[in-house]
């Protein structure tokens, strides 16, 4: 059974839950962002915009909780056999992911405010969003950067999982165990 807080070997229930909520929120926001900016029915588009804004506000809460939890919880030691260079890349990718998430949230809010809508999801309509503004452009660009950073993160984790040790079990994925070579 997973412990509430992290240990030296693995992440705890709160960290794992916040991580997977973040993943779900980022994927949901990315997919709805792609769909809502395409050519779809106006009622569907309005619903997606409102969902996107509401989910973005939820994302803000999740990211704040994650940042606060970092100061409360213990951080596990790096996985076995991780080189110093790879550890630097791992940490840099995480910091950049957090920076991108904060920028995306800030520019999303900035787009709404710049458009005169405030931050209430129920007031959002696609025809009211000003899309060629600095916050909107930054929002789109930073979203693409986050997609690249997340891809690097997933590639790094899978590469390490398949060649070095069972790092996925540290984040609650125990069914991908490499047959006894576990970091926790």
Buried (B, 14 or more C-beta within 10 A) or exposed (E): EBEEEBBEBBBBBBBBBBBEBBBEBBEBBBEBBEEBBEEEEEEEBBBBBBBBBBBBBBBBEBBEBBEEBEEEBEEBEBBBEBEEEBEEBBEEBEEBBBBBBBBBBBBBBBBBEBBEBEBEBEEBBBEEBEEEBEBBEBBBEBBEBBEEBBEBBEEBBEEBBEEBBBBBBBBBBEEEEBEEEBBB
